[in-house]
């Protein structure tokens, strides 16, 4: 009887464990141009190397975004952005999740390392993780400074891009 109960627990746990593939969503980076407007590039594609057991706190792995997938509403500005990011030399940004801390309800802190522009730095995202059947919805935000990653904010004539970039992730993952 005990063996049968343990087997049932292992089988049920295995149903909830496993890889999570990127299904849809966006990763947005918001900053501002002093004296002008906002810049809101986004990527609508990402590569998920994530897995999760039954509990959201077991989420682990990484998410990659190709720098060439970042776009905004201005192609010329995108060209300058790609130059500043040196996307031909540093083609992707990777967030590696080290720990997920429950904050109550669906709220979590995702602690990990951001690898951007060849520099790895610790970073935390605050957000929610909601499971709905075979799907996991992750919505989180954080901020970073470009200069912390060796990226010089763009300067065009008298306009300078703000150093801080606000990151917003809204993605659906599928088991």
N, C-alpha and C positions, 0 to 999 in steps of 0.2 A: 504494500500500500504506500509506504514512504517513497519507494523508488518511483512509483507511478506519479505521485504528487510532485516530486522533484523534476521528473521528465516533463510534466505539463507546464511547470514554471519556466523551464529552459526553452521549451518550444514557444510559449507565449512571449518570452523576452526576445527570442530571435525574430519574431514577427515584427517587433518594433525597432530592432537594431538594424543598422546598415547605412549604406551610403545615401547621401542626399544630393540629387542633381539639380542644377539651376533650371527652373522652368520659365520664370518670367520676372520682370521687375526692373528696377533702375538703381543706379548708384550716382548720386548727384554731388557735385562739388560747387559750393557757392562762395564767391568772394566779391569784392567791389573794386571799382576803379575810382580812386579819389578824384573828385571833381567831375565825374561823368555818370556812371551807372553801375549796375550789377553785372556780374558774369556768372552764368549758371551752366557750366558744361555738365554733361551726363553721359553715362554709358548704359545701354540697355542690354548688354551682354556681360556675362561673367562666367568664369569656370569655377565650379565648386569641387573641392576635395574634402568635403565635410561628411561626417557621419554622426549619428546620434542614436542612443538607446532609447528606452521609454521615457526617461526624464530629460528635460531641456538642459539641465546642468551637465549632461554628458556630451553635449555638442563639442566636437573637436575637429581640427583640420584647418584648411585654409580656403580663402576665396581670392581668385586672381582676376584682375581687370587689365585688359590690353590698353595701353595709353593711346593707341591709334583709334580705339573705339570711342574716345571722348569727343563729344561735339557740342556746340552751342548754337545760338541763332545767328552767328556771324562767322562765315567761312574765313575771312581775313584774320579775324581775332583767333580762330582755331589754329591757323598756321603759326601765329606768334606763340600760342600756347604750346604747340608741339615742339617748337624750337626751344622754348624755355625749359620744357620737361626733358629735352634731349631724348625724345621717344625712340629715335633710331639706335641710341646707345643703351637706354634703359627702357625696354619695351613694355614692361608691366609693373603694376603695383600689386603687392600681395599682403593680405592681412591673415596672420596665423593665430588662430584662437588657442590660447593656453589654458584659460579657465573661464567658466561661466558661473556667475554668482547670482543666486535667487534673491530678489528684493521684495517678493510678495506678489501674489497673483501671477500675472503673465509678465511682470517686469523683471529684467535681468541686466546685469553688467557683464559685458563680454570683454575680457582682458586678454591682451595679446601683443603681438609685434607687427608693426607696419614696416614693410620693406618697400621703399620708394626712392627712386633715383640713386640706387646703390647704397642707401643708408637704412639701417634697421633701428627702429626706436620703439619703446613700449608705448602703447596707446590703449585706451578703454573706450568702448561704445556703450551708451545707455539706450535701452529699448525694450521691445517685447518679442517674445517667441510664442507663437500660437500654433498648436497642432490641430489640424482638421483632417481626419482620416489619413490618407497617404501623403498629405501635404503639410509642410511646415512654413508658416509665414513669419519672416524675420523683418522687423522694422527697428532701426537703430540710428543713432546720430553721435557724432564726435566732432572734434576740431583739431587742426594741426597747423603748424607754421611751415610754410614752404622753406624758409631759411634753415629750419632744423634738419631738413633733408638735402641741403646743399643746392636748393633751387633759388635762383635770384628772381624776385618778383619783377615782372615786366614793367619797363618804363618806355613810354612812347611820348615824345615831345614833353609836354608838361603834365602828363597823366601817369600816375603810378598805381599799380595793382596792390591792393592790401595784402600783407604777408599771411594773414590768417585765412584758412580755407575751412568752411563748415561742411562736413560730410554727412550725407543722409542716405541711408540704405533702406530700400523697400523691396524685398524679394520673396518670391515663392519658390520653395524647394520641394522636390518630389522624391519620395522613397522609391 
